[in-house]
């Protein structure tokens, strides 16, 4: 999605990578992206409660946060339905994304700098207070 919206990547850095989270920076043609991905519930901006949502997805563009957690699963389902109906994307469409993911997965770790995502070194959240 980022490549489609903001153009090709010219620079990338990976600041952190372990089994639970990855974080880095991408310089795209029309955006500078600090990213943070995690499967650790402790990284969510809310306390996880049984039976309630366990994911959070957002993007901030020009200081405006767009939270798109709701509907994300439905969007994936629609894309998969299109693929099964022969209306999917071709390899030429997805190759830039596959190449970028490969570059990210094989990149050496960079020392943290001003481009690192703030969640890489988070401040305690209210619900963490004792």
GUKOLTOR-66409 format. One line per 3 residues: number of its first residue (from 1); for each residue x, y, z of C-alpha. Coordinates in Angstrom, 3 decimals. Each point is the difference from the previous one (the first is absolute). Layout:
# GUKOLTOR-66409
NUM> X:Y:Z | ...
This chain:
# GUKOLTOR-66409
1> 0.000:0.000:0.000 | 2.792:2.430:0.889 | 1.797:-0.520:-3.311
4> -3.223:0.472:-1.913 | -0.818:3.231:1.875 | 3.436:1.557:0.414
7> 2.266:-1.468:-2.683 | 3.075:-2.219:-0.019 | 2.425:-0.370:2.904
10> 3.446:1.491:-0.367 | 1.290:-0.604:3.528 | -0.872:-2.339:2.820
13> 1.241:-0.641:3.489 | -0.955:-2.723:2.444 | 0.544:0.984:3.616
16> -1.458:-3.019:1.769 | -0.951:-3.562:-0.964 | -0.997:-2.869:2.252
19> -2.711:-2.654:0.079 | -2.565:2.480:1.402 | 0.691:3.323:-1.747
22> 1.832:1.835:-2.751 | 0.575:3.693:-0.449 | 1.700:2.135:-2.593
25> -0.039:2.916:-2.385 | -0.803:0.297:-3.707 | 0.839:2.908:-2.271
28> -2.619:-0.089:-2.757 | -0.281:2.316:-3.017 | -2.699:2.068:1.728
31> 0.198:-0.942:3.688 | 2.292:-0.746:2.894 | -1.415:-2.972:1.930
34> 0.827:-1.057:3.551 | -1.576:-3.427:0.465 | -0.592:-2.332:2.903
37> -1.569:-3.482:-0.253 | -0.720:-2.177:3.010 | -1.915:-3.121:0.965
40> 0.588:0.671:3.718 | -3.218:1.080:1.738 | 2.070:2.151:2.367
43> 0.679:2.353:-2.933 | -3.689:0.792:-0.520 | -1.141:3.487:1.076
46> -2.683:-1.593:2.199 | -0.308:-2.864:2.454 | -1.013:-3.257:-1.689
49> -3.209:-1.409:1.468 | -1.391:-3.469:-0.783 | -2.467:0.043:-2.883
52> 0.900:3.533:-1.110 | 2.246:1.148:-2.822 | 3.633:-1.008:0.098
55> 1.343:2.004:-2.944 | 0.715:3.630:-0.791 | 0.912:1.458:-3.386
58> 0.649:3.648:-0.709 | 1.924:2.322:-2.262 | 0.793:3.652:0.650
61> 0.250:2.254:-3.047 | 0.879:3.691:0.410 | -0.725:-0.238:3.728
64> -3.468:-1.547:-0.467 | -0.466:-3.539:1.305 | -2.196:-2.336:-2.010
67> -0.963:-3.059:2.023 | -1.150:-2.856:-2.245 | -0.213:-3.013:2.279
70> -3.702:-0.530:-0.664 | -0.762:-1.394:-3.437 | 3.563:-1.183:-0.631
73> -0.942:-3.678:0.053 | -2.929:0.678:-2.337 | 2.334:1.779:-2.421
76> 2.313:-3.013:-0.132 | -2.986:-2.268:-0.611 | -1.119:2.169:-2.940
79> 3.484:-0.087:-1.528 | 0.164:-3.805:0.346 | -3.461:-0.342:-1.563
82> 1.225:2.064:-2.956 | 3.074:-2.200:-0.381 | -2.141:-3.142:-0.028
85> -2.265:1.621:-2.617 | 3.028:0.624:-2.261 | 0.107:3.728:0.773
88> 3.158:-0.017:2.076 | 3.216:1.891:-0.438 | 2.749:-1.286:-2.262
91> 3.634:-0.560:0.951 | 1.000:3.330:-1.554 | -2.449:1.734:2.352
94> 1.293:-1.665:3.157 | 3.714:-0.382:-0.821 | 1.010:3.354:1.558
97> -1.663:-1.003:3.279 | 1.600:-3.445:0.010 | 3.409:1.522:-0.765
100> -0.399:2.556:2.804 | -1.028:-2.643:2.540 | 3.043:-2.067:-0.991
103> 2.253:3.050:0.438 | -1.508:0.673:3.435 | 0.330:-3.634:1.156
106> 3.653:-0.203:-1.075 | 1.117:3.496:1.036 | 2.617:0.285:2.718
109> -1.119:1.791:3.157 | 0.699:3.734:0.099 | 0.722:1.947:3.164
112> -3.040:1.916:1.227 | -0.169:3.635:-1.134 | -2.549:2.815:-0.395
115> -1.846:-1.991:-2.682 | -0.872:-2.856:2.396 | -3.675:-0.474:0.849
118> -0.942:1.237:3.499 | -1.461:-3.430:0.862 | 3.474:-1.474:-0.281
121> 0.776:1.569:3.394 | -3.491:0.631:1.391 | -0.862:2.017:3.042
124> -2.111:-1.783:2.652 | -3.701:0.043:-0.825 | -2.693:0.986:2.478
127> -1.308:-3.558:0.315 | 3.500:-1.219:0.864 | 0.151:2.198:3.112
130> -0.302:-1.779:3.327
